């Protein structure tokens, strides 16, 4: 036993005496950048000042470059407007978004992440939107490749009840009519100089469907993906501001006071079969739309099956909440002054607004037209829910209806065209993708 201890002690002693130089070592080179140069207090203060945000905003000729999620080769020098006044304007716009989200409760789940992403995107010198910046990583992770929209559609499908649509199938016509804004704005975009492909990507904003807008822009106009995503989600969030004036302008007080009867009870088997039928039709007629419709149908089928509640609950809550955070921050990264305050982006915002307003108006007009032939009239307000901003536009319809006649609950009636609008915008995207 003692001999064993002596041998072990000798081995440890030899190991300790072995020179470190005997082991191979990597040669350490000291570059010039690693050598510290002593600085005076005034030089240290000047170095600190040059790295402040105040200096970056005040000095318009400091050589600051734009933040680009595509990589450094796409960077360029920021001009005087973008690095100073443009940043201030965008920060002011961001605070307006915060005000609308917090004080007016206008879709805070969208506006808070988008607004904060916009605030971070306009931070000088930080490069938050760069390929290695936080916002740039998020953008490339799920927006640039169109992955986040599919996850959002999956969650929306899990939250959707097709019951109102199945109990009153004629409301699907309203969802189809609201897609007029898409094809109307396509013509308008071509007339002002956009190519057919670019115009197709822009026009989908008229459906007020952010995920679909990102999906089709990624396929047809990837260079315009940022401004299209910003426009689509901005109008989705501003549904409570944009739609009510249009709805009131196109309807009379008597029409807004129409009370609709409760629809029939829908059998579970109908709800279970419907998403599969929709998916099969998409596969046979418009396979280009199946990524969106497939994700939507999967989420809904999982919910209606009743045997995977854990999966359905995850899609309805945890998954869609996480993706909404990332999606909002990624979209907000395109609210940087050098990307938003340009003529192309502002033109897309204008066309998108016209398209969205046109879709809302056409849905209301179609409902009024249908009432000429129906024994039991429908409230024309529900036509505005034909845009696919689900369930935001349905809630707005219900609110406007309740203001005219307290106790008149239109929410479930509006969900019929609202759900049809989701499918309609995906179908419209499939048509445009198939053509172009």
N, C-alpha and C positions, 0 to 999 in steps of 0.2 A: 504493500500500500504506500509505504514511504517512498519506494523507488519510483512508483507512478507519479507521485507528487513532485519528486525531484525532476523527472523528465519533462513534465508539463511546465515547471518553473523555468527550466533552461530554454524551452521553446519560446515562451513569452519574453524572456530576456533577449534572445536573439532577434525576435521580431521588433522589439523596442529599439535595439541598436542598429537595425537596418536603416541606412540613410534614405531619406525621402527622395533624394535625387535618383535613387535606383529605379523608382517607379516611373513609368512613362508619363510625361505631363505635357499638356497642350501649351504651346507658346503663347504667352499673353502679350499682346501688342497694345500699346497705348496710342490712341489716335489723338489728333489735335483737338477734336471735340471733347475728349475726356479730360483734357488738361484744364484745370481751373485757373483763370486769370484774376488776380485780385482787382477789386473795384472800389472806388471811393463811394462815400455815402450818396453823393449827388448822382453818380452813375447807377447805383442800385435803385435810387428813387426814379430815375429816368427809365430804367428797364421795367420797373413795376408799372409806371404810367403807360408805357407803350403796350402793355398787355391788358389794360383795362377796357371795359366795354365803352366807357365814355370816350376814350381816345379813338376807338374804332369807329364810333358814330360821328364824332366831330371831324376827324381827319378823313376826308373823302378820297385822298390820294395815297393811301397807305399800302396799296398792293394786295389787299385782302381778296381772296378768291371765293367763288361760290362753292357751296357744299353739294356734292353730286353722289347720289346713291349708285350710279352706274360705274364709277371709278374715277381716278384722278385725271385720266386722259380727257374727260368731258368738262373739266374745270375751266373757268375763265375768270379774268379780273372783274370784280364788281364795279359798276359805274357809280358815280357820285350819288345819284338818286337812290339806288338800291341799298347802298351801305349806310345811308343816313336817313333822309326823310321817308324813304320807302319802308324801312324797318319801323319807324315810329308809327306810320299809318297802319301797318299790319298788326302791330301790338295793340293799337286802338281798336281795330276790327276784332281782335281776339277778345278784348274786354267786353265788347258788345255781345259776342257769343256767350261769354260767361254770364252776362246780365240776363240774356234771354233764357239761358238754361236754369239759372238759380232763381231769379225774381219772377219770370214769366212761366217757368216750368215747361219750356219748349224743348221736348225731347232731350233732357239732360244726359241720358245714356249715350247719345251721339255727340252733343255739342261740347260736353266737358272734355272727353278725350281728344276730339278734333281741335278744340280751342287750345288745350295745353300743348298738344303737338305743334300747333302753329306758334305758340309762345316760345317753345324750345328751339324751333327751326330758325327763329329770328335772333337768337343769342349770338352776338358777335364772337368770332374767333374760335368758338367751341367746336364747330364742324359736326353738329349733332346729326345732320342729314347726310354726312359722308358715308361711303361704303362701309367703314368701320365704326361709324357713329351709331348711337343707340337707335335713332329714328331711321337711319339708312339700313341698319340690320333688319329692323322690323318690316320696313317697306319691301326689301328684297326677299324676306322670309315668306311672305304670304300675299302681298298685293301685286308685285311685279310678275309673279308666276300664276296669279289667279287662284291660289289655294284658299285664301281666307273666304272669298265669296261662296265657295262650295260648302265650307263649314257653316257659314251663316245660313245658307239655304237649308242645310240639314237641320239646324236648330229651329228655323222658322217652320219647317215642315212638322217638327215634333210639337210645336205649339199651336198648329193650325187645326181648326175644326171645320171639316167640309160639310157639316150638318146644315148650316144655313143655305149653302149653295145647292145641296142636294134636295132640300125641302122646297126650294123655290128656284128651279133651274133657269127660269127666264132671266134672272139677275146676271147670269153669265154673259148675256148680250151687253150689259153695261160695262163689264170688265173688258170686253172686246172693243167697244166703242171708245173707251178711254185711251186705247192704244193709237187712236188717230193722231194724237200729239206727236208720237214717235215718227210716223211717216210724213206728217205735215212738216215737221222741223227738218227732216231729211232733205226735202225739196228746198226749203229755205236756206239750209247750210250750203247746198250745191250752188244756189243762185248767187250767194255772196262770195264764192270762190273756193270753198273747200272741195277736195276730191270726194268721189263717191264713197270710198272706204272711210275717210275721215268723217264725212257727214253721217255715215251710218253709225259710227261709234258715238258721235256727239248726240245724235237724235234719240238714242235709247234713254237719255236723261229724262225725256218726256214721260217715261213710265214711273218716275220717282222710285227707281229700284237701284240702289247703290251696288249690291253684289252683281247684278246683271250688267250694269254699266262698266264695272271693272272687268268683268269676264270678256265682254265683247271688245272693249278697248284694247285689252291685252292681245287679242287676236287680230284686230283690224288696224289699230292705230296706236301701237305701243309708245310712240313718242309723245302722244297726247294723253297718256294714261293718268298722269298726275292731275292736270286741270279737270279732266272729265270726272275723276273720282271726287274731287273737291266739290264740283258743281252738283253732282248727283246727291251726295250726302248732305250738302247744304240745303238743298230743296226738300229732301226728306225731313230734315229737322225743322224746316220752316213751314211745313204743311199747315200748322195752326194760324200762320200769318197770311199765307198766299190763298188758301182755298176759300175761307168764309166770304170774302168780298165777291168772288166769282159766283159762288153758290147763291148769294142773296141777289146779285144783279140779274141772274137768269131765271129766278123763280118769284112767284107772287107769295104774299103772306098766306093766302089760302092753301097754296100748294105745299108750303113748308109746314103747315099744320096737319097734313094728312096723316091719319093713324093707320098703320098696317097691322093686319091680323097675324097672330102667331102661326108660324109654319108647322107643318106636320112633323111628327117624331120620325126620325130617320133610324132605320134598323142598323145594328152594328155591322152586319154583313155588307151593307151598301158602303159604309165608310171604309171597310177593309178592302173591298174590291176596287173602289174608285181610284186610289193612287196607282194601283197596278195597271188599270185600264189606261190612265193618262200616260204612264211610262211606256206602255206598249205602243200607243199611238205615236208618241214621240220617236220611238225607235224605228217605226215603220215609215214615218213621213218626214220627220225632221231630226235625224240622228245628231246633227250639230248641236241641238239643244239638250241632248240627254245628260251631259254633265250636271247642268243646273237642275233640270227636272228630275233626274235620277237621285240627286242628293235630297231634293225636296220630298220626293216620293218615299225614299228610305226613312227619313225622319218621321213622316206621317204614318207610314205602315208600321213602324216600330211602336208608335204611340197607340194606334188603333188595335194592334194585335193583343194588347193587354197582358202579354207574357214576358215582356222585357222592360218592366217599369224602371229598373235601375238605369238601363241604357237610355230610355226615353227621358228620364229625369235629368240625366247628365247632359244630354243634348239640349234640353229646354233651359237649363240653368248654368251649370259650371262651364260647359263647352262654349255656349254662345256668349256668356259673359266675358270669358277670357279672350275670345276672338274679337269681341266688340272693343275691348281695351286696346288690343294690338292694332286692329283695323283703324280705330279712331286716331291713334297716335301716328300711324303710317300715313293716313290721309292728311292729317295736320302738318306733316313734314313738308307738304307741297304748298303750305301757306307762307313759305318764305317769300320775302319781297321780290327777289330776283326771279321767282317762278310764277307768282300770282299776279303781280302788277305789270303784266305785259298784255299787249293788244290781243294776242291769240287766246289767252286765258279769259280775258274779259269778254271776248266775242263768244267763247264757249258758254260762259255764264249767262250771257244774254239769250243765246239760242235755247239753252236749257230751260230758262225761265219761261220763254214763249211756248216751248214744247209742253212743259208741265201745265201751264195755264190752259193751253189748248186741249190737253187730255182731260183735265177737270171739266172744262166747259162742255166738251163733246159727250162726256158721261151724263151730265145733267140734261143736255138737250135730247139725248137718246131716251132717257127716262120720260121726259115730257112727251116725246113722240109715241112711245109705247102706250102711254095712258090713253091715247086716242082709240086704242083697240082693246083695252082691257076692261073687263067688267068690274074688277076690284082694282082701283088705281094704286100705284105705288108712289111713295113720296120721292119726288125728283131729286131730293138731296142725296139719296143713296147712290145716285149715278156718279157723284164726285168721288166716291170710294173706289171707283173702277181703276184708278191708278194703284200701283202695287205697293204703296207705302203702308204695309200692313204691320200692326193694326192702327197706325196713327191716323190715317184718313177716316177710318171707320169711327174712331173716337171723336174726331172733329165733326163728322156728320151728326152723330148722336148729340153732341153738345149744341150745335146750331138748331137742331130739331127741338130739343128740350127748351131752348130759349123762346121759341115761338109758341110752344104748347107744353107747359110743365107736366112732367109725367109721361110724355111721349118718348118711349125708349126705342131708338132706331138702331142701336149698336149691332144686334144680331142680324137684323135685316141688311145692314151695310156690310157685314162681313161676307155676305154672298158675293157681291161684285168685287169686294176687296181681294178675296182669295182668287177669284177668276182673273183679276188683274195681275196677280203674281204669275199665274200660269200664262196669261196673255203676253206679258213682257218677256218671259222666257221663250215663248213661241216666236215672238217678233224678233228676238235676238237670233233664234235658230234660222229664221227666214233670211235675215241679213247676212249671217255667216254662210248660209248655203249659196246665196247669190254671189257674194264677193269673196 
